[in-house]
């Protein structure tokens, strides 16, 4: 994630937290981080993209309607996995989507946001 992308996403996450009443302590507890780490990320004091910054943004974005195309594009691990597995066809896209949806049986990463999953048939 580039610096401008990180700044835009953390600003969006900060606005969502304020609007939805999501606390830094709640985020920290659910992600296994410290409240001070979450605070630094949300205040834009993190000068580089990190796995935790990505997790904080994804966690908070779930309160605002789920995962966005922007967050998918900004996730280098996910884009890299798709790049090596997807052949570009619609059939293969449907098959990969089915595999990803099947992973929901493992349970949500963050129980408090489980109801914010992307409904079947919608685009990320």
MODELLER restraints for C-alpha pairs under 7 A, 6 or more apart:
rsr = mdl.restraints
at = mdl.atoms
rsr.add(forms.Gaussian(group=physical.xy_distance, feature=features.Distance(at['CA:1:A'], at['CA:49:A']), mean=5.95, stdev=0.5))
rsr.add(forms.Gaussian(group=physical.xy_distance, feature=features.Distance(at['CA:1:A'], at['CA:74:A']), mean=5.44, stdev=0.5))
rsr.add(forms.Gaussian(group=physical.xy_distance, feature=features.Distance(at['CA:3:A'], at['CA:48:A']), mean=6.69, stdev=0.5))
rsr.add(forms.Gaussian(group=physical.xy_distance, feature=features.Distance(at['CA:6:A'], at['CA:49:A']), mean=6.50, stdev=0.5))
rsr.add(forms.Gaussian(group=physical.xy_distance, feature=features.Distance(at['CA:7:A'], at['CA:44:A']), mean=6.46, stdev=0.5))
rsr.add(forms.Gaussian(group=physical.xy_distance, feature=features.Distance(at['CA:9:A'], at['CA:57:A']), mean=6.47, stdev=0.5))
rsr.add(forms.Gaussian(group=physical.xy_distance, feature=features.Distance(at['CA:10:A'], at['CA:41:A']), mean=6.91, stdev=0.5))
rsr.add(forms.Gaussian(group=physical.xy_distance, feature=features.Distance(at['CA:10:A'], at['CA:42:A']), mean=5.44, stdev=0.5))
rsr.add(forms.Gaussian(group=physical.xy_distance, feature=features.Distance(at['CA:10:A'], at['CA:44:A']), mean=6.62, stdev=0.5))
rsr.add(forms.Gaussian(group=physical.xy_distance, feature=features.Distance(at['CA:10:A'], at['CA:57:A']), mean=6.36, stdev=0.5))
rsr.add(forms.Gaussian(group=physical.xy_distance, feature=features.Distance(at['CA:13:A'], at['CA:42:A']), mean=6.99, stdev=0.5))
rsr.add(forms.Gaussian(group=physical.xy_distance, feature=features.Distance(at['CA:13:A'], at['CA:57:A']), mean=5.75, stdev=0.5))
rsr.add(forms.Gaussian(group=physical.xy_distance, feature=features.Distance(at['CA:13:A'], at['CA:60:A']), mean=5.71, stdev=0.5))
rsr.add(forms.Gaussian(group=physical.xy_distance, feature=features.Distance(at['CA:13:A'], at['CA:61:A']), mean=6.44, stdev=0.5))
rsr.add(forms.Gaussian(group=physical.xy_distance, feature=features.Distance(at['CA:14:A'], at['CA:42:A']), mean=5.70, stdev=0.5))
rsr.add(forms.Gaussian(group=physical.xy_distance, feature=features.Distance(at['CA:16:A'], at['CA:60:A']), mean=6.80, stdev=0.5))
rsr.add(forms.Gaussian(group=physical.xy_distance, feature=features.Distance(at['CA:16:A'], at['CA:64:A']), mean=6.81, stdev=0.5))
rsr.add(forms.Gaussian(group=physical.xy_distance, feature=features.Distance(at['CA:17:A'], at['CA:23:A']), mean=6.67, stdev=0.5))
rsr.add(forms.Gaussian(group=physical.xy_distance, feature=features.Distance(at['CA:17:A'], at['CA:60:A']), mean=6.82, stdev=0.5))
rsr.add(forms.Gaussian(group=physical.xy_distance, feature=features.Distance(at['CA:24:A'], at['CA:35:A']), mean=5.70, stdev=0.5))
rsr.add(forms.Gaussian(group=physical.xy_distance, feature=features.Distance(at['CA:24:A'], at['CA:38:A']), mean=6.04, stdev=0.5))
rsr.add(forms.Gaussian(group=physical.xy_distance, feature=features.Distance(at['CA:24:A'], at['CA:39:A']), mean=6.42, stdev=0.5))
rsr.add(forms.Gaussian(group=physical.xy_distance, feature=features.Distance(at['CA:25:A'], at['CA:35:A']), mean=5.25, stdev=0.5))
rsr.add(forms.Gaussian(group=physical.xy_distance, feature=features.Distance(at['CA:28:A'], at['CA:34:A']), mean=5.33, stdev=0.5))
rsr.add(forms.Gaussian(group=physical.xy_distance, feature=features.Distance(at['CA:28:A'], at['CA:35:A']), mean=5.22, stdev=0.5))
rsr.add(forms.Gaussian(group=physical.xy_distance, feature=features.Distance(at['CA:28:A'], at['CA:38:A']), mean=6.27, stdev=0.5))
rsr.add(forms.Gaussian(group=physical.xy_distance, feature=features.Distance(at['CA:30:A'], at['CA:110:A']), mean=6.58, stdev=0.5))
rsr.add(forms.Gaussian(group=physical.xy_distance, feature=features.Distance(at['CA:40:A'], at['CA:46:A']), mean=5.97, stdev=0.5))
rsr.add(forms.Gaussian(group=physical.xy_distance, feature=features.Distance(at['CA:41:A'], at['CA:53:A']), mean=6.08, stdev=0.5))
rsr.add(forms.Gaussian(group=physical.xy_distance, feature=features.Distance(at['CA:58:A'], at['CA:67:A']), mean=6.92, stdev=0.5))
rsr.add(forms.Gaussian(group=physical.xy_distance, feature=features.Distance(at['CA:61:A'], at['CA:67:A']), mean=6.37, stdev=0.5))
rsr.add(forms.Gaussian(group=physical.xy_distance, feature=features.Distance(at['CA:62:A'], at['CA:113:A']), mean=6.37, stdev=0.5))
rsr.add(forms.Gaussian(group=physical.xy_distance, feature=features.Distance(at['CA:62:A'], at['CA:116:A']), mean=5.82, stdev=0.5))
rsr.add(forms.Gaussian(group=physical.xy_distance, feature=features.Distance(at['CA:63:A'], at['CA:113:A']), mean=6.77, stdev=0.5))
rsr.add(forms.Gaussian(group=physical.xy_distance, feature=features.Distance(at['CA:63:A'], at['CA:116:A']), mean=6.79, stdev=0.5))
rsr.add(forms.Gaussian(group=physical.xy_distance, feature=features.Distance(at['CA:65:A'], at['CA:116:A']), mean=6.13, stdev=0.5))
rsr.add(forms.Gaussian(group=physical.xy_distance, feature=features.Distance(at['CA:66:A'], at['CA:116:A']), mean=5.32, stdev=0.5))
rsr.add(forms.Gaussian(group=physical.xy_distance, feature=features.Distance(at['CA:66:A'], at['CA:117:A']), mean=5.90, stdev=0.5))
rsr.add(forms.Gaussian(group=physical.xy_distance, feature=features.Distance(at['CA:66:A'], at['CA:118:A']), mean=6.05, stdev=0.5))
rsr.add(forms.Gaussian(group=physical.xy_distance, feature=features.Distance(at['CA:67:A'], at['CA:124:A']), mean=6.14, stdev=0.5))
rsr.add(forms.Gaussian(group=physical.xy_distance, feature=features.Distance(at['CA:68:A'], at['CA:124:A']), mean=5.21, stdev=0.5))
rsr.add(forms.Gaussian(group=physical.xy_distance, feature=features.Distance(at['CA:69:A'], at['CA:124:A']), mean=4.78, stdev=0.5))
rsr.add(forms.Gaussian(group=physical.xy_distance, feature=features.Distance(at['CA:73:A'], at['CA:79:A']), mean=6.54, stdev=0.5))
rsr.add(forms.Gaussian(group=physical.xy_distance, feature=features.Distance(at['CA:86:A'], at['CA:92:A']), mean=6.41, stdev=0.5))
rsr.add(forms.Gaussian(group=physical.xy_distance, feature=features.Distance(at['CA:86:A'], at['CA:93:A']), mean=6.83, stdev=0.5))
rsr.add(forms.Gaussian(group=physical.xy_distance, feature=features.Distance(at['CA:108:A'], at['CA:114:A']), mean=5.65, stdev=0.5))
